[in-house]
Amino acid sequence: MSSETPTDAETACFEAGIKFGSLYHQFAGTPVSPESAPSLATAIAESIENQPHCRAVTVDVRTDELEAELAESTADYTELTGRFLEVEIVVDYEGCTVVTRMEMEDGYPLMRLESVRE
């Protein structure tokens, strides 16, 4: 096992992963409707932006998917899952900027690293 100190880029990527884990697991299951989606998106973004090294968070609730889900239901709301979200998180650690995204890919809410800039 190596005792090397992580690089700033590695630490920035780790920080981005922590933010996505918090975002997904904190808000999954939250009741959401087309009417409450904008305020929920704002609450999610502002909550995650509180975390260290977080420079920006953009959360979009896919209301088209939400409305399609509710069209087949007698309820006025459903539970928030990753398939209803598109998210971008930007982390800045010691001058290293990491951009990450979560969006649907092949039916799965995929979280991925978009770029690392030092």
C-alpha positions as CSV (number, residue, x, y, z in Angstrom):
1,M,0.0,0.0,0.0
2,S,1.4,3.4,-1.0
3,S,1.7,6.2,1.5
4,E,1.6,8.9,-1.1
5,T,-0.5,12.0,-0.4
6,P,-3.4,12.4,-2.8
7,T,-3.0,15.1,-5.5
8,D,-5.3,18.1,-5.4
9,A,-7.1,16.7,-8.5
10,E,-7.7,13.4,-6.7
11,T,-9.0,15.2,-3.6
12,A,-11.3,17.4,-5.7
13,C,-12.7,14.3,-7.4
14,F,-13.3,12.6,-4.0
15,E,-15.0,15.8,-2.8
16,A,-17.3,15.7,-5.8
17,G,-18.2,12.1,-5.1
18,I,-19.1,12.9,-1.5
19,K,-21.4,15.7,-2.7
20,F,-23.2,13.3,-5.1
21,G,-23.6,10.7,-2.5
22,S,-25.1,13.2,-0.1
23,L,-27.4,14.6,-2.7
24,Y,-28.7,11.3,-3.9
25,H,-29.2,9.6,-0.6
26,Q,-30.5,12.6,1.3
27,F,-33.2,13.4,-1.2
28,A,-34.2,10.1,-2.8
29,G,-37.7,9.3,-1.7
30,T,-38.7,12.9,-1.1
31,P,-42.3,13.5,-2.2
32,V,-42.3,15.6,-5.4
33,S,-45.0,17.0,-7.8
34,P,-44.7,19.2,-10.8
35,E,-45.7,22.1,-8.6
36,S,-43.1,21.5,-5.9
37,A,-40.3,20.5,-8.3
38,P,-38.8,24.0,-8.7
39,S,-38.6,24.7,-4.9
40,L,-37.2,21.2,-4.3
41,A,-34.5,21.7,-6.9
42,T,-33.6,25.0,-5.2
43,A,-33.5,23.3,-1.8
44,I,-31.3,20.4,-3.1
45,A,-28.8,22.8,-4.8
46,E,-28.6,25.2,-1.8
47,S,-28.2,22.3,0.6
48,I,-25.3,20.7,-1.3
49,E,-23.6,24.1,-1.9
50,N,-23.2,24.4,1.9
51,Q,-20.6,21.6,1.8
52,P,-16.9,22.4,1.7
53,H,-15.2,23.1,-1.6
54,C,-18.5,23.2,-3.5
55,R,-18.5,26.1,-5.9
56,A,-21.8,25.6,-7.8
57,V,-24.7,23.1,-8.0
58,T,-27.3,23.1,-10.7
59,V,-30.4,20.8,-10.2
60,D,-33.1,20.4,-12.8
61,V,-36.1,18.2,-12.1
62,R,-37.2,16.5,-15.3
63,T,-40.8,17.6,-15.0
64,D,-41.7,15.9,-18.3
65,E,-40.7,12.5,-16.8
66,L,-42.5,13.5,-13.5
67,E,-45.7,14.3,-15.4
68,A,-45.5,11.1,-17.4
69,E,-45.2,9.1,-14.1
70,L,-48.1,10.9,-12.6
71,A,-50.3,10.5,-15.7
72,E,-50.6,6.8,-14.8
73,S,-51.3,7.3,-11.2
74,T,-54.2,8.5,-9.0
75,A,-51.7,10.4,-6.7
76,D,-50.7,14.0,-7.2
77,Y,-47.1,13.3,-6.3
78,T,-44.4,10.6,-6.5
79,E,-41.1,9.8,-4.8
80,L,-38.0,11.6,-6.1
81,T,-35.5,9.2,-7.8
82,G,-32.5,9.8,-9.9
83,R,-34.5,9.4,-13.1
84,F,-36.2,12.7,-12.4
85,L,-32.9,14.6,-11.9
86,E,-30.2,16.3,-14.0
87,V,-27.5,17.7,-11.8
88,E,-24.1,19.4,-12.3
89,I,-21.7,19.9,-9.3
90,V,-18.6,22.0,-9.6
91,V,-15.9,21.5,-6.9
92,D,-12.9,23.7,-6.4
93,Y,-10.1,22.3,-4.2
94,E,-6.8,24.2,-4.0
95,G,-7.2,25.7,-7.5
96,C,-8.3,22.4,-9.1
97,T,-11.8,22.6,-10.6
98,V,-13.8,19.4,-11.1
99,V,-17.1,19.4,-13.0
100,T,-19.4,16.4,-12.5
101,R,-22.8,15.5,-13.8
102,M,-25.7,13.1,-13.2
103,E,-28.2,12.4,-16.0
104,M,-30.1,9.5,-17.4
105,E,-28.1,7.2,-19.6
106,D,-29.5,3.9,-20.9
107,G,-32.3,4.1,-18.2
108,Y,-29.9,4.7,-15.3
109,P,-29.1,7.9,-13.5
110,L,-25.3,7.9,-14.2
111,M,-23.0,10.1,-12.2
112,R,-19.8,10.9,-14.0
113,L,-16.7,13.1,-14.1
114,E,-16.9,15.7,-16.9
115,S,-13.6,17.5,-16.5
116,V,-10.7,18.2,-14.2
117,R,-8.9,21.6,-14.6
118,E,-5.8,22.6,-12.7
